[in-house]
Amino acid sequence: MDKLIAVVDDEKDIVNLVNHHLKREGFQVKSFQSGKNFLLYLDSVTPDLALLDIMLPGMDGLELCRVLKNRASTSSMPVIMITAKGTEADIVVGLELGADDYVVKPFSPRELVARVKSVLRRYNSNEKESGSIEIGPITINSLSYEVHINSKKLDLTTTEFKILEVLAESKGRVFTRDQLLKKKRLWGDDKLVYDRTIDVHIKNLREKMGDAGKMIKTVRSIGYKLEDEEN
């Protein structure tokens, strides 16, 4: 594994801990103590993933994430936010800016490495290109608009199918309700869509999925994600 991970954090102990565990898993690691230094580095090299601490000197992690997602050269680079605050507001803002995941200090190094691997798998996946997504017992065919669970076809509405497809395409990623509300592929030109609308669709989707409906996880006060059953 030769993926390059950028770690942007001004706490030396945290950086050393993260670097050690990532390198042990075969990753290349480059660390930075400020967003300014990281942006200068990006003029010549684009990492495969960036770990951004929110509480950085000068430009904080949220502003740095905003800059990365607005740059053509780095807009598709995966980002995981690291926060000591752990507040819902910080998490939601990070996700709304385009971050793919988050971890809250203090965190388990094994959990952090697992999340890095999960996000990289998501970006490297070619499942969407093949027109079929398989997660546990769920098979989603994006070409025929069909969903099967353990080979049994589900009777889903178009909106239910599209919500499940969005969650499955980014398995493990938390989508805020606002992010789902803003996805035009789900609602077309319908402007009268509210948080409660999404909750109702999720409820109906879970019921139709039976036991597999447990794979759609609610992240309290934030939104939803789809995970393998073993998670």
PyMOL commands that set and color helices and strands:
alter all, ss='L'
color gray80, all
select helices_A, chain A and resi 12-24+35-41+61-70+88-96+109-124+127-130+158-169+177-181+184-187+195-215
alter helices_A, ss='H'
color red, helices_A
select strands_A, chain A and resi 4-8+28-32+49-53+79-83+101-104+132-135+138-141+146-149+152-153+175-176+216-219+223-226
alter strands_A, ss='S'
color yellow, strands_A
deselect
rebuild
show_as cartoon
